Amino acid sequence: MPPSVAAFVCSLHAHSGKTLLARVLAEHFILSGGLPLIFDTDALERRLAASYPFDAVVIDVAKVREQMMLFDTLAKPLPAPRVVDVAHQAARPFFKLMRETDFVAEARANGVAPVLFYIVDRDRRSREDAVALRGSFPDCAFVVVENQYLPRPNAALAAGDACRTLAAHPLQVTMPRLAHDLAALIDDERRSLAALIREPLSRSGASGDLSFDALSAFRAWLMPLFRDIHRALARLDAPAEEMA
C-alpha cells in the first residue's frame, strides 16, 4: 500500500450506499491506526459529516475557493489517508475539475495514491458511466463496488459490454446485503462503527445497548467488507501486468 491513500466514493444515482461506504472506509482507516481527513461534498444533506461532526469538512463544489482548498489538501504530501464522499449531483463538475487540475499526477508525485470507488447499480447508464470514468483517469486506481442490497442487473444488461468489462476489472469490493434490522443500527449517525467492532462479544450479557445477536450480525456484515477493502488497497502498488 502506498504511504497515503485518497479515496473518492462515487455513484451515478442517489441511495446507492455511497455515503455508507465512505463511512466504512473512514472507519477502516481509523481501525488501522490512521486519522483520516474526511470530506463531504453534499453541502445540503451533509450525511457523512453528521457521522463525524468534529472531523469532517463540508465542501460546496460550486464555490471556487472551496474547490481549491479541497484539491490542494488532498494532494499534499501528508501521511493521513483521505476520504471524499462525492455527491451524485456534483459528480460531473467534480471530476471535470479533477481532470482539468491534473490532480492525479500531482497527488502521485507527492506520494498520495488516488482511488475511485464506484458503486454500480442495475441501471445501464450506471455501468457505462463507470467504464467512462475509469477511462478518464487511466493513471488512477479504480475499484468496482457491487452493493448486494441493490437490485441485480437483468440478463440483457449483464451480457452487455459495460457489465462484462466491469466484471473483469481486477479491483472489486462487495458490500454485503444489509438486513433490515441492522439498517437502523448502522444508519444511526451517532454510532461509531469502529467502536462497535471493538466492543467485547459475549453471550453472558448485552454489550452496551446491543444484544449478542445484533452485534454478531453487524460484525458478519462489516468484516467481509473490511477484508475486500484491505485487499483492494493492498494491490495499489501491484505491477501493471498484474492489474491487467
KOLTITOR-516008 format. One record per residue: residue in one letter; x, y, z of N, C-alpha, C in turn. Coordinates in nm, 4 decimals, decimal comma. Layout:
! residues N
 aa       nx       ny       nz      cax      cay      caz       cx       cy       cz
  A        X        Y        Z        X        Y        Z        X        Y        Z
...
//
This chain:
! residues 244
 aa       nx       ny       nz      cax      cay      caz       cx       cy       cz
  M   0,0844  -0,1189   0,0000   0,0000   0,0000   0,0000   0,0883   0,1243   0,0000
  P   0,0527   0,2266  -0,0771   0,1324   0,3495  -0,0811   0,1290   0,4217   0,0535
  P   0,2175   0,5212   0,0719   0,2214   0,5932   0,2002   0,0880   0,6539   0,2396
  S   0,0119   0,7033   0,1436  -0,1170   0,7650   0,1748  -0,2152   0,7382   0,0626
  V  -0,3421   0,7296   0,0984  -0,4490   0,6999   0,0021  -0,5517   0,8120   0,0064
  A  -0,5973   0,8538  -0,1106  -0,7100   0,9468  -0,1206  -0,8235   0,8722  -0,1882
  A  -0,9226   0,8341  -0,1110  -1,0336   0,7519  -0,1602  -1,1530   0,8402  -0,1950
  F  -1,1981   0,8304  -0,3197  -1,3153   0,9034  -0,3668  -1,4284   0,8027  -0,3866
  V  -1,5392   0,8231  -0,3184  -1,6530   0,7313  -0,3292  -1,7604   0,7982  -0,4130
  C  -1,8034   0,7307  -0,5191  -1,8966   0,7938  -0,6121  -1,9954   0,6918  -0,6676
  S  -2,1023   0,7440  -0,7260  -2,2040   0,6628  -0,7938  -2,2847   0,7566  -0,8824
  L  -2,3551   0,6990  -0,9774  -2,4350   0,7820  -1,0671  -2,5629   0,8293  -1,0000
  H  -2,6201   0,7452  -0,9145  -2,7504   0,7738  -0,8560  -2,7435   0,7882  -0,7038
  A  -2,8453   0,8523  -0,6500  -2,8601   0,8608  -0,5050  -2,9066   0,7253  -0,4496
  H  -2,8981   0,7096  -0,3188  -2,9465   0,5903  -0,2485  -2,8770   0,4626  -0,2974
  S  -2,7487   0,4742  -0,3255  -2,6714   0,3591  -0,3729  -2,5886   0,2961  -0,2607
  G  -2,5821   0,3614  -0,1461  -2,4957   0,3163  -0,0375  -2,3621   0,3887  -0,0367
  K  -2,3528   0,4963  -0,1118  -2,2266   0,5684  -0,1277  -2,1757   0,6276   0,0035
  T  -2,2616   0,6986   0,0743  -2,2177   0,7604   0,1995  -2,1844   0,6535   0,3036
  L  -2,2577   0,5444   0,3027  -2,2261   0,4345   0,3941  -2,0877   0,3791   0,3636
  L  -2,0554   0,3605   0,2356  -1,9232   0,3093   0,2003  -1,8145   0,4087   0,2396
  A  -1,8389   0,5380   0,2203  -1,7412   0,6391   0,2623  -1,7170   0,6294   0,4126
  R  -1,8231   0,6076   0,4852  -1,8111   0,5939   0,6310  -1,7323   0,4685   0,6674
  V  -1,7582   0,3586   0,5977  -1,6854   0,2344   0,6243  -1,5369   0,2519   0,5925
  L  -1,5063   0,3223   0,4840  -1,3659   0,3477   0,4509  -1,2980   0,4290   0,5612
  A  -1,3666   0,5323   0,6090  -1,3106   0,6125   0,7172  -1,2848   0,5263   0,8406
  E  -1,3810   0,4391   0,8737  -1,3652   0,3527   0,9906  -1,2533   0,2511   0,9691
  H  -1,2376   0,2039   0,8461  -1,1285   0,1118   0,8139  -0,9936   0,1776   0,8425
  F  -0,9795   0,3023   0,8009  -0,8543   0,3736   0,8263  -0,8348   0,3994   0,9752
  I  -0,9429   0,4308   1,0459  -0,9334   0,4553   1,1900  -0,8878   0,3288   1,2631
  L  -0,9466   0,2150   1,2278  -0,9094   0,0894   1,2919  -0,7683   0,0467   1,2552
  S  -0,7179   0,0978   1,1419  -0,5806   0,0669   1,1008  -0,4802   0,1610   1,1659
  G  -0,5280   0,2505   1,2526  -0,4402   0,3400   1,3247  -0,4225   0,4765   1,2624
  G  -0,5000   0,5061   1,1574  -0,4883   0,6348   1,0917  -0,5892   0,7360   1,1432
  L  -0,5654   0,8604   1,1102  -0,6595   0,9676   1,1402  -0,6997   1,0299   1,0070
  P  -0,8019   0,9746   0,9419  -0,8338   1,0182   0,8064  -0,8879   1,1604   0,7987
  L  -0,8554   1,2252   0,6884  -0,9175   1,3524   0,6542  -1,0454   1,3190   0,5797
  I  -1,1584   1,3719   0,6255  -1,2896   1,3332   0,5740  -1,3578   1,4539   0,5119
  F  -1,4060   1,4370   0,3880  -1,4689   1,5467   0,3159  -1,6058   1,5033   0,2643
  D  -1,7051   1,5865   0,2892  -1,8429   1,5632   0,2458  -1,8771   1,6708   0,1436
  T  -1,9044   1,6311   0,0181  -1,9324   1,7297  -0,0861  -2,0818   1,7538  -0,1067
  D  -2,1638   1,6993  -0,0187  -2,3066   1,7302  -0,0236  -2,3328   1,8413   0,0776
  A  -2,3304   1,9651   0,0276  -2,3418   2,0815   0,1170  -2,4812   2,0979   0,1749
  L  -2,5785   2,0219   0,1238  -2,7156   2,0327   0,1740  -2,7457   1,9266   0,2798
  E  -2,7352   1,7988   0,2438  -2,7721   1,6934   0,3384  -2,6626   1,6653   0,4413
  R  -2,5379   1,6712   0,4018  -2,4238   1,6551   0,4937  -2,4323   1,5267   0,5758
  R  -2,4672   1,4171   0,5123  -2,4873   1,2928   0,5865  -2,3564   1,2341   0,6384
  L  -2,2501   1,2405   0,5594  -2,1223   1,1894   0,6089  -2,0710   1,2770   0,7219
  A  -2,0832   1,4073   0,7060  -2,0368   1,4997   0,8095  -2,1116   1,4786   0,9403
  A  -2,2374   1,4343   0,9332  -2,3143   1,4116   1,0554  -2,2541   1,2994   1,1399
  S  -2,1846   1,2049   1,0751  -2,1212   1,0956   1,1492  -1,9879   1,1378   1,2099
  Y  -1,9299   1,2458   1,1570  -1,8004   1,2935   1,2055  -1,8082   1,4449   1,2248
  P  -1,8921   1,4904   1,3174  -1,9179   1,6342   1,3302  -1,7951   1,7171   1,3665
  F  -1,6949   1,6547   1,4261  -1,5752   1,7297   1,4659  -1,4569   1,7069   1,3721
  D  -1,4752   1,6195   1,2744  -1,3621   1,5835   1,1879  -1,3878   1,6094   1,0396
  A  -1,5112   1,5925   0,9951  -1,5405   1,6069   0,8520  -1,5482   1,7535   0,8113
  V  -1,5060   1,7796   0,6894  -1,5149   1,9134   0,6311  -1,6180   1,9086   0,5187
  V  -1,7150   1,9979   0,5236  -1,8177   2,0050   0,4188  -1,7677   2,0985   0,3091
  I  -1,7747   2,0499   0,1857  -1,7255   2,1249   0,0700  -1,8411   2,1531  -0,0254
  D  -1,8579   2,2778  -0,0633  -1,9535   2,3157  -0,1666  -1,8754   2,3248  -0,2972
  V  -1,8933   2,2244  -0,3840  -1,8157   2,2159  -0,5074  -1,8442   2,3339  -0,5993
  A  -1,9560   2,4010  -0,5809  -1,9894   2,5158  -0,6652  -1,9070   2,6394  -0,6319
  K  -1,8365   2,6373  -0,5192  -1,7583   2,7531  -0,4770  -1,6110   2,7304  -0,5082
  V  -1,5530   2,8193  -0,5874  -1,4155   2,8029  -0,6350  -1,3169   2,7946  -0,5189
  R  -1,3349   2,8777  -0,4180  -1,2419   2,8770  -0,3052  -1,2413   2,7422  -0,2348
  E  -1,3584   2,6817  -0,2196  -1,3661   2,5524  -0,1524  -1,3123   2,4409  -0,2418
  Q  -1,3324   2,4537  -0,3732  -1,2724   2,3582  -0,4668  -1,1206   2,3562  -0,4497
  M  -1,0609   2,4751  -0,4508  -0,9156   2,4861  -0,4407  -0,8652   2,4304  -0,3092
  M  -0,9357   2,4609  -0,2003  -0,8950   2,4108  -0,0694  -0,8988   2,2585  -0,0666
  L  -1,0037   2,2005  -0,1247  -1,0174   2,0551  -0,1234  -0,9036   1,9878  -0,1992
  F  -0,8839   2,0249  -0,3241  -0,7839   1,9557  -0,4052  -0,6418   1,9855  -0,3578
  D  -0,6172   2,1051  -0,3063  -0,4857   2,1348  -0,2502  -0,4564   2,0453  -0,1300
  T  -0,5570   2,0277  -0,0443  -0,5385   1,9441   0,0746  -0,5208   1,7983   0,0366
  L  -0,6002   1,7512  -0,0589  -0,5936   1,6109  -0,0987  -0,4592   1,5740  -0,1593
  A  -0,3950   1,6699  -0,2259  -0,2689   1,6418  -0,2953  -0,1462   1,6620  -0,2075
  K  -0,1633   1,7133  -0,0864  -0,0475   1,7418  -0,0019   0,0228   1,6129   0,0416
  P   0,1553   1,6184   0,0553   0,2307   1,5002   0,0988   0,2178   1,4771   0,2488
  L   0,0996   1,4372   0,2895   0,0716   1,4107   0,4305   0,0495   1,2609   0,4501
  P   0,0806   1,2067   0,5676   0,0602   1,0630   0,5899  -0,0856   1,0232   0,6080
  A  -0,1705   1,1176   0,6400  -0,3098   1,0845   0,6711  -0,3837   1,0347   0,5465
  P  -0,4611   0,9269   0,5587  -0,5487   0,8874   0,4484  -0,6612   0,9889   0,4335
  R  -0,7218   0,9937   0,3149  -0,8286   1,0902   0,2890  -0,9492   1,0172   0,2302
  V  -1,0680   1,0583   0,2694  -1,1931   1,0007   0,2196  -1,2821   1,1145   0,1717
  V  -1,3301   1,1030   0,0482  -1,4180   1,2043  -0,0083  -1,5475   1,1379  -0,0529
  D  -1,6582   1,1830   0,0022  -1,7907   1,1384  -0,0419  -1,8348   1,2349  -0,1522
  V  -1,8321   1,1864  -0,2768  -1,8652   1,2715  -0,3913  -2,0161   1,2659  -0,4133
  A  -2,0846   1,3731  -0,3854  -2,2298   1,3782  -0,4018  -2,2666   1,3495  -0,5469
  H  -2,3698   1,2686  -0,5685  -2,4024   1,2276  -0,7055  -2,4376   1,3468  -0,7929
  Q  -2,5008   1,4485  -0,7346  -2,5397   1,5651  -0,8130  -2,4213   1,6555  -0,8464
  A  -2,3108   1,6357  -0,7775  -2,1921   1,7183  -0,8013  -2,0827   1,6416  -0,8746
  A  -2,1086   1,5148  -0,9089  -2,0028   1,4288  -0,9608  -1,9439   1,4793  -1,0920
  R  -2,0281   1,5205  -1,1862  -1,9746   1,5621  -1,3169  -1,8825   1,6821  -1,3052
  P  -1,9247   1,7938  -1,2425  -1,8305   1,9053  -1,2282  -1,7105   1,8712  -1,1419
  F  -1,7300   1,7839  -1,0436  -1,6204   1,7451  -0,9560  -1,5105   1,6752  -1,0353
  F  -1,5467   1,5756  -1,1138  -1,4456   1,5005  -1,1876  -1,3915   1,5794  -1,3069
  K  -1,4706   1,6700  -1,3600  -1,4198   1,7594  -1,4640  -1,3074   1,8462  -1,4066
  L  -1,3303   1,8997  -1,2885  -1,2289   1,9810  -1,2224  -1,1068   1,8959  -1,1868
  M  -1,1304   1,7743  -1,1453  -1,0211   1,6841  -1,1096  -0,9311   1,6578  -1,2303
  R  -0,9914   1,6435  -1,3489  -0,9124   1,6248  -1,4711  -0,8386   1,7532  -1,5090
  E  -0,9095   1,8647  -1,5072  -0,8516   1,9908  -1,5536  -0,7357   2,0385  -1,4671
  T  -0,7379   2,0045  -1,3392  -0,6296   2,0468  -1,2492  -0,5139   1,9476  -1,2469
  D  -0,5289   1,8379  -1,3208  -0,4261   1,7330  -1,3239  -0,3939   1,6854  -1,1827
  F  -0,5010   1,6710  -1,1039  -0,4860   1,6340  -0,9630  -0,4137   1,5011  -0,9456
  V  -0,4473   1,4014  -1,0287  -0,3910   1,2676  -1,0097  -0,2390   1,2711  -1,0189
  A  -0,1853   1,3401  -1,1199  -0,0399   1,3472  -1,1360   0,0258   1,4177  -1,0179
  E  -0,0361   1,5262  -0,9723   0,0206   1,5996  -0,8590   0,0195   1,5150  -0,7320
  A  -0,0933   1,4470  -0,7094  -0,1030   1,3639  -0,5895  -0,0003   1,2514  -0,5921
  R   0,0102   1,1848  -0,7042   0,1050   1,0736  -0,7146   0,2493   1,1211  -0,6962
  A   0,2784   1,2411  -0,7471   0,4125   1,2971  -0,7293   0,4433   1,3240  -0,5824
  N   0,3387   1,3436  -0,5027   0,3542   1,3697  -0,3592   0,3361   1,2450  -0,2738
  G   0,3348   1,1288  -0,3381   0,3232   1,0047  -0,2629   0,1823   0,9716  -0,2186
  V   0,0826   1,0344  -0,2804  -0,0575   1,0088  -0,2479  -0,1195   0,9275  -0,3619
  A  -0,1867   0,8194  -0,3292  -0,2484   0,7345  -0,4299  -0,3988   0,7601  -0,4351
  P  -0,4481   0,8275  -0,5389  -0,5934   0,8472  -0,5523  -0,6604   0,7161  -0,5950
  V  -0,7753   0,6875  -0,5376  -0,8512   0,5664  -0,5695  -0,9981   0,6034  -0,5851
  L  -1,0576   0,5629  -0,6955  -1,2005   0,5855  -0,7176  -1,2769   0,4585  -0,6815
  F  -1,3664   0,4687  -0,5863  -1,4573   0,3589  -0,5515  -1,5925   0,3913  -0,6137
  Y  -1,6310   0,3153  -0,7149  -1,7547   0,3450  -0,7883  -1,8582   0,2363  -0,7591
  I  -1,9713   0,2761  -0,7014  -2,0799   0,1819  -0,6744  -2,1710   0,1752  -0,7967
  V  -2,1795   0,0583  -0,8552  -2,2643   0,0393  -0,9730  -2,4012  -0,0134  -0,9300
  D  -2,5020   0,0085  -1,0147  -2,6346  -0,0468  -0,9860  -2,6890  -0,1131  -1,1119
  R  -2,8169  -0,1464  -1,1131  -2,8737  -0,2221  -1,2244  -2,9000  -0,1371  -1,3474
  D  -2,8875  -0,0044  -1,3346  -2,9142   0,0850  -1,4454  -2,7997   0,0771  -1,5482
  R  -2,8324   0,0669  -1,6754  -2,7294   0,0578  -1,7803  -2,6377   0,1787  -1,7779
  R  -2,6965   0,2971  -1,7542  -2,6149   0,4185  -1,7538  -2,5110   0,4170  -1,6420
  S  -2,5447   0,3539  -1,5303  -2,4508   0,3444  -1,4197  -2,3271   0,2663  -1,4614
  R  -2,3484   0,1537  -1,5294  -2,2354   0,0711  -1,5733  -2,1534   0,1437  -1,6798
  E  -2,2206   0,2076  -1,7714  -2,1493   0,2806  -1,8763  -2,0735   0,3997  -1,8196
  D  -2,1328   0,4666  -1,7224  -2,0662   0,5801  -1,6585  -1,9412   0,5338  -1,5854
  A  -1,9482   0,4174  -1,5208  -1,8319   0,3633  -1,4505  -1,7183   0,3355  -1,5482
  V  -1,7504   0,2742  -1,6619  -1,6473   0,2447  -1,7622  -1,5860   0,3738  -1,8157
  A  -1,6722   0,4733  -1,8416  -1,6231   0,6014  -1,8941  -1,5343   0,6727  -1,7922
  L  -1,5740   0,6691  -1,6652  -1,4947   0,7353  -1,5617  -1,3598   0,6664  -1,5460
  R  -1,3592   0,5362  -1,5502  -1,2328   0,4625  -1,5426  -1,1406   0,5033  -1,6571
  G  -1,1979   0,5173  -1,7772  -1,1177   0,5577  -1,8921  -1,0675   0,7003  -1,8841
  S  -1,1392   0,7844  -1,8118  -1,0993   0,9249  -1,7986  -0,9805   0,9436  -1,7063
  F  -0,9563   0,8436  -1,6201  -0,8452   0,8536  -1,5239  -0,7602   0,7267  -1,5327
  P  -0,6881   0,7095  -1,6442  -0,6108   0,5857  -1,6617  -0,4988   0,5675  -1,5607
  D  -0,4525   0,6764  -1,4984  -0,3437   0,6669  -1,4009  -0,3941   0,6633  -1,2571
  C  -0,5240   0,6459  -1,2412  -0,5849   0,6442  -1,1084  -0,6441   0,5061  -1,0823
  A  -0,6167   0,4507  -0,9651  -0,6755   0,3215  -0,9305  -0,8277   0,3326  -0,9290
  F  -0,8938   0,2277  -0,9759  -1,0396   0,2272  -0,9869  -1,0913   0,0980  -0,9258
  V  -1,1870   0,1097  -0,8350  -1,2441  -0,0069  -0,7669  -1,3921  -0,0153  -0,7995
  V  -1,4342  -0,1280  -0,8550  -1,5752  -0,1524  -0,8841  -1,6422  -0,2049  -0,7579
  V  -1,7496  -0,1395  -0,7162  -1,8191  -0,1785  -0,5930  -1,9590  -0,2274  -0,6277
  E  -1,9888  -0,3484  -0,5856  -2,1227  -0,4065  -0,6019  -2,1914  -0,4062  -0,4656
  N  -2,3019  -0,3348  -0,4569  -2,3813  -0,3316  -0,3342  -2,4919  -0,4357  -0,3478
  Q  -2,4826  -0,5429  -0,2712  -2,5787  -0,6530  -0,2845  -2,7184  -0,6173  -0,2348
  Y  -2,7307  -0,5014  -0,1718  -2,8631  -0,4561  -0,1304  -2,9425  -0,4037  -0,2503
  L  -2,8720  -0,3585  -0,3534  -2,9378  -0,3034  -0,4725  -2,9841  -0,4165  -0,5634
  P  -3,0886  -0,3937  -0,6439  -3,1336  -0,4969  -0,7387  -3,0219  -0,5338  -0,8360
  R  -3,0160  -0,6604  -0,8741  -2,9151  -0,7085  -0,9663  -2,9520  -0,6716  -1,1095
  P  -2,8538  -0,6531  -1,1984  -2,8845  -0,6243  -1,3387  -2,9532  -0,7433  -1,4039
  N  -3,0445  -0,7143  -1,4972  -3,1121  -0,8247  -1,5660  -3,0165  -0,8931  -1,6635
  A  -3,0621  -1,0010  -1,7249  -2,9745  -1,0829  -1,8097  -2,9201  -1,0045  -1,9281
  A  -3,0046  -0,9205  -1,9873  -2,9604  -0,8432  -2,1036  -2,8499  -0,7452  -2,0652
  L  -2,8665  -0,6785  -1,9523  -2,7653  -0,5839  -1,9076  -2,6379  -0,6572  -1,8682
  A  -2,6520  -0,7705  -1,7997  -2,5349  -0,8460  -1,7556  -2,4514  -0,8955  -1,8725
  A  -2,5169  -0,9169  -1,9867  -2,4456  -0,9648  -2,1059  -2,3847  -0,8512  -2,1867
  G  -2,4133  -0,7273  -2,1508  -2,3641  -0,6119  -2,2252  -2,2163  -0,5853  -2,2032
  D  -2,1604  -0,5027  -2,2887  -2,0167  -0,4749  -2,2842  -1,9740  -0,4113  -2,1519
  A  -2,0539  -0,3152  -2,1025  -2,0143  -0,2449  -1,9812  -2,0083  -0,3397  -1,8619
  C  -2,1088  -0,4238  -1,8482  -2,1111  -0,5186  -1,7362  -1,9943  -0,6160  -1,7439
  R  -1,9687  -0,6667  -1,8628  -1,8599  -0,7635  -1,8787  -1,7241  -0,6984  -1,8539
  T  -1,7098  -0,5732  -1,8978  -1,5846  -0,5006  -1,8733  -1,5608  -0,4822  -1,7242
  L  -1,6653  -0,4425  -1,6517  -1,6505  -0,4203  -1,5079  -1,6309  -0,5511  -1,4320
  A  -1,6952  -0,6579  -1,4785  -1,6807  -0,7878  -1,4116  -1,5372  -0,8383  -1,4221
  A  -1,4676  -0,7997  -1,5286  -1,3295  -0,8439  -1,5481  -1,2279  -0,7515  -1,4818
  H  -1,2749  -0,6417  -1,4246  -1,1828  -0,5458  -1,3622  -1,1174  -0,6091  -1,2396
  P  -0,9858  -0,5905  -1,2205  -0,9162  -0,6626  -1,1128  -0,9460  -0,6159  -0,9713
  L  -0,9880  -0,4909  -0,9536  -1,0135  -0,4403  -0,8187  -1,1637  -0,4372  -0,7938
  Q  -1,2091  -0,5208  -0,7030  -1,3518  -0,5361  -0,6760  -1,3764  -0,5329  -0,5258
  V  -1,4875  -0,4703  -0,4870  -1,5333  -0,4708  -0,3475  -1,6821  -0,5026  -0,3479
  T  -1,7234  -0,5889  -0,2575  -1,8645  -0,6228  -0,2452  -1,9170  -0,5733  -0,1109
  M  -2,0271  -0,4969  -0,1172  -2,0958  -0,4570   0,0050  -2,2036  -0,5618   0,0317
  P  -2,1890  -0,6413   0,1375  -2,2893  -0,7446   0,1649  -2,4280  -0,6843   0,1855
  R  -2,5289  -0,7650   0,1569  -2,6665  -0,7194   0,1766  -2,6881  -0,6872   0,3246
  L  -2,7464  -0,5732   0,3485  -2,7690  -0,5265   0,4848  -2,9103  -0,5637   0,5293
  A  -2,9202  -0,6466   0,6322  -3,0502  -0,6876   0,6836  -3,1254  -0,5660   0,7380
  H  -3,2571  -0,5708   0,7241  -3,3389  -0,4566   0,7655  -3,3209  -0,4238   0,9140
  D  -3,3036  -0,5263   0,9964  -3,2922  -0,4991   1,1394  -3,1583  -0,4358   1,1762
  L  -3,0612  -0,4382   1,0823  -2,9342  -0,3725   1,1063  -2,9309  -0,2308   1,0503
  A  -3,0234  -0,2012   0,9620  -3,0204  -0,0711   0,8946  -3,0286   0,0441   0,9941
  A  -3,1206   0,0331   1,0900  -3,1358   0,1411   1,1877  -3,0107   0,1562   1,2727
  L  -2,9480   0,0430   1,3056  -2,8256   0,0458   1,3849  -2,7148   0,1211   1,3111
  I  -2,6942   0,0859   1,1840  -2,5838   0,1435   1,1080  -2,6166   0,2844   1,0617
  D  -2,7438   0,3119   1,0368  -2,7830   0,4459   0,9925  -2,7782   0,5493   1,1052
  D  -2,7650   0,5024   1,2278  -2,7558   0,5948   1,3409  -2,6234   0,6701   1,3313
  E  -2,6307   0,7969   1,2973  -2,5094   0,8759   1,2743  -2,4257   0,8936   1,4005
  R  -2,4855   0,8694   1,5153  -2,4117   0,8894   1,6409  -2,3231   0,7712   1,6747
  R  -2,3431   0,6585   1,6075  -2,2670   0,5387   1,6399  -2,1349   0,5360   1,5627
  S  -2,0304   0,4976   1,6290  -1,9018   0,4734   1,5654  -1,8936   0,3260   1,5265
  L  -1,8755   0,3001   1,3982  -1,8631   0,1612   1,3538  -1,7361   0,0989   1,4113
  A  -1,6302   0,1777   1,4214  -1,5061   0,1265   1,4801  -1,5274   0,0873   1,6264
  A  -1,6057   0,1672   1,6983  -1,6319   0,1347   1,8389  -1,7124   0,0056   1,8510
  L  -1,8051  -0,0165   1,7579  -1,8832  -0,1398   1,7618  -1,7948  -0,2616   1,7378
  I  -1,6981  -0,2469   1,6487  -1,6062  -0,3571   1,6228  -1,5230  -0,3884   1,7475
  R  -1,4884  -0,2855   1,8222  -1,4030  -0,3047   1,9407  -1,4793  -0,3579   2,0609
  E  -1,6126  -0,3498   2,0584  -1,6896  -0,3940   2,1750  -1,6715  -0,5434   2,1981
  P  -1,6565  -0,5858   2,3236  -1,6433  -0,7293   2,3518  -1,7707  -0,8042   2,3143
  L  -1,7508  -0,9239   2,2613  -1,8635  -1,0058   2,2169  -1,8777  -1,1231   2,3133
  S  -1,9878  -1,1229   2,3884  -2,0062  -1,2280   2,4881  -2,1541  -1,2586   2,5033
  R  -2,1867  -1,3866   2,5144  -2,3257  -1,4278   2,5357  -2,3696  -1,4092   2,6806
  S  -2,2764  -1,3765   2,7664  -2,3089  -1,3650   2,9088  -2,3930  -1,2421   2,9393
  G  -2,4001  -1,1500   2,8426  -2,4806  -1,0312   2,8652  -2,4715  -0,9383   2,7468
  A  -2,5546  -0,8371   2,7451  -2,5549  -0,7414   2,6350  -2,4296  -0,6562   2,6395
  S  -2,3852  -0,6160   2,5233  -2,2702  -0,5261   2,5133  -2,3243  -0,3863   2,4872
  G  -2,3156  -0,3000   2,5881  -2,3766  -0,1684   2,5741  -2,5267  -0,1845   2,5616
  D  -2,5858  -0,1237   2,4586  -2,7292  -0,1362   2,4375  -2,7614  -0,2361   2,3281
  L  -2,6617  -0,3161   2,2867  -2,6823  -0,4130   2,1786  -2,6801  -0,5551   2,2321
  S  -2,7633  -0,6379   2,1748  -2,7637  -0,7792   2,2106  -2,6461  -0,8497   2,1434
  F  -2,6157  -0,9694   2,1915  -2,5106  -1,0512   2,1308  -2,5423  -1,0768   1,9840
  D  -2,6688  -1,1100   1,9535  -2,7073  -1,1419   1,8158  -2,6936  -1,0202   1,7244
  A  -2,7328  -0,9022   1,7743  -2,7228  -0,7813   1,6921  -2,5769  -0,7475   1,6628
  L  -2,4927  -0,7576   1,7638  -2,3516  -0,7256   1,7446  -2,2846  -0,8279   1,6531
  S  -2,3226  -0,9555   1,6677  -2,2673  -1,0600   1,5808  -2,3082  -1,0363   1,4352
  A  -2,4348  -1,0013   1,4139  -2,4827  -0,9764   1,2783  -2,4127  -0,8561   1,2165
  F  -2,3901  -0,7540   1,2977  -2,3194  -0,6363   1,2474  -2,1786  -0,6728   1,2035
  R  -2,1085  -0,7487   1,2854  -1,9718  -0,7870   1,2501  -1,9696  -0,8776   1,1278
  A  -2,0691  -0,9653   1,1167  -2,0760  -1,0535   0,9999  -2,0984  -0,9738   0,8718
  W  -2,1622  -0,8579   0,8832  -2,1809  -0,7707   0,7669  -2,0543  -0,6904   0,7366
  L  -1,9905  -0,6372   0,8402  -1,8806  -0,5429   0,8196  -1,7477  -0,6098   0,7881
  M  -1,7168  -0,7219   0,8515  -1,5829  -0,7785   0,8370  -1,5518  -0,8218   0,6937
  P  -1,6427  -0,8859   0,6190  -1,6101  -0,9171   0,4785  -1,5862  -0,7920   0,3950
  L  -1,6593  -0,6847   0,4261  -1,6400  -0,5587   0,3555  -1,5025  -0,5004   0,3869
  F  -1,4625  -0,5047   0,5124  -1,3280  -0,4603   0,5503  -1,2212  -0,5417   0,4766
  R  -1,2419  -0,6730   0,4676  -1,1421  -0,7574   0,4012  -1,1302  -0,7225   0,2533
  D  -1,2434  -0,6982   0,1874  -1,2398  -0,6594   0,0461  -1,1660  -0,5264   0,0274
  I  -1,1953  -0,4305   0,1139  -1,1280  -0,3000   0,1063  -0,9787  -0,3167   0,1266
  H  -0,9409  -0,3961   0,2262  -0,7985  -0,4185   0,2531  -0,7299  -0,4816   0,1321
  R  -0,7937  -0,5816   0,0700  -0,7337  -0,6472  -0,0472  -0,7181  -0,5493  -0,1628
  A  -0,8200  -0,4659  -0,1846  -0,8127  -0,3688  -0,2945  -0,7006  -0,2686  -0,2711
  L  -0,6914  -0,2147  -0,1503  -0,5885  -0,1163  -0,1209  -0,4494  -0,1787  -0,1241
  A  -0,4383  -0,3045  -0,0852  -0,3083  -0,3716  -0,0847  -0,2544  -0,3914  -0,2255
  R  -0,3412  -0,3891  -0,3254  -0,2983  -0,4127  -0,4633  -0,2646  -0,2841  -0,5375
  L  -0,2732  -0,1704  -0,4725  -0,2490  -0,0443  -0,5427  -0,1069  -0,0334  -0,5954
  D  -0,0138  -0,1001  -0,5298   0,1253  -0,0961  -0,5739   0,1639  -0,2149  -0,6609
  A   0,0649  -0,2952  -0,7004   0,0958  -0,4120  -0,7832   0,1463  -0,3676  -0,9201
  P   0,2392  -0,4439  -0,9799   0,2865  -0,4100  -1,1139   0,1724  -0,4054  -1,2146
  A   0,1888  -0,3253  -1,3176   0,0825  -0,3052  -1,4161   0,0362  -0,4351  -1,4787
  E   0,1311  -0,5288  -1,5035   0,0922  -0,6540  -1,5689   0,0029  -0,7391  -1,4804
  E   0,0144  -0,7209  -1,3462  -0,0718  -0,7960  -1,2558  -0,2112  -0,7368  -1,2492
  M  -0,2235  -0,6093  -1,2848  -0,3523  -0,5423  -1,2767  -0,4322  -0,5559  -1,4045
  A  -0,3708  -0,6083  -1,5095  -0,4405  -0,6183  -1,6382  -0,5490  -0,7233  -1,6327
//
